[in-house]
Amino acid sequence: MDLKLTTRTRDDGIAVVAVSGCLDVYTAGALRGWFAQAEYDGCQRIVADLSGCEYVDSTGLVVLVGGLKRCRAHDGQLALAGASGNVLRDLRITGLVKVFAIRDTVDEAAEALLAACRG
């Protein structure tokens, strides 16, 4: 299955990238490139909406961690939204649930980012 990325910027300035399909060794380069462009564009707060992501492998997880590192390098943050099923299981198994702010919805993830900035 292919990977589809849909992006938007919320009114509060948080960039949202919706990831649909499979995030794996064959498709992860697209998201890696998106994170690089977001960094270049000055995006510091990002929500990755994984509600449409059906599968993620170790390469996909590495790209998500890389996105987080890019954000943190500029005093920003990356939160994950909508992870479920096998994707959420893999985040738990790898311990990444302790690294990322993971919320059920994009709005909840955005609020977590804004709260972190405030406090």
N, C-alpha and C positions, 0 to 999 in steps of 0.2 A: 504494500500500500504506500501511497505517496504521502508527503508531508505538505500541509498547507498552512501558511502563516498569514494572519489577518491582523493588522495593527490599527490602533487609534490612540489619540491622546485625550484624556479626560479633562474636564474643566479645571480640575485641581492641578493639572500639569503632569499627572502620572501617566506614563506610557503603558499601554496594554498590548501585549502580543498574544493572540489566540493561536494555540498550536493544535492542529487537527491532523489525525492520521497516526503514522508511526514515526517516532523519533528514534532513529537507529543509526548505525554506522553509515548507511547509504544516504540518509537524509539530514543528518545532524549539521552538516556544513552550512545549510541554509540558515538555521537558527544561529549558528556561530557567527555567520556573516551579519545577521540582523543585529546581534549584540555589539559587534564591532562598529557598525554604522550608528547604532544608538549612542555608543560611547563617543564617537566622533561628533555627533549632533548635540552632545551635552546632556543626554538623558541620565539622570541620577537615580530616579525612582521608577521602578518597572514592576508590573505585575505580569507574570506569565500565566495565562489562562489555559490550564491543561484539561479542561472539561471535555474537549473533543479529542484528546490524545488517547489512543487505544493501546499503545505499546511504547515502552521506552527501554532501551538497552543501556549497557554501561557507557557507551559513547555518548548517548543522549544525556545521561546523568552528568558526565564530565562537562558537556557543553553548558548545562544549567549551572553547575558549580563555577565554571569559567565566567558565565554572565554575572553571577553574584560577585566574584572577585573584581570584575571590571567596574561594577557599581560601587563596591566598597572602596576601590582605589580613588574614587572621586567623592567620598563621604556620602554615598548613596546606599540603596538597598534594593534587593530583588525579592519579591514575595511570589508565592505560587498559589493559584486558586483552582478549585474544581478537580483536583487530583482524586481519582477513585479507582476501584478495582485493582488490576495488576500494577498500574502506575503508582498508586498509593502504597501498595504492598512493597514494591521495590524501594520506594523512598524510606519506608520503615526498616526494611532489612539492612539497607546501607547506612542507616543512622542519619540520613539527611533530614529527617523530620526535626532533628535538634539543631540543624544549621539554618534551614529556611523557615520563614514565617509561612505556614501553610493554612489556608482558610478555604471554606466551602465555596465562597463566591468572590467575584472580582471586587465588589463593593467592600466586603469584609477585609480582603487583602489590602485594598487601598487604604482603608481606615487604619489597619495595622501599620502601614508605612507612614502615614501621617502622624499617628501617635508616637512612633519611634522618633520622628523628626522633632516633635514637640518636647519629648521628654528625656 
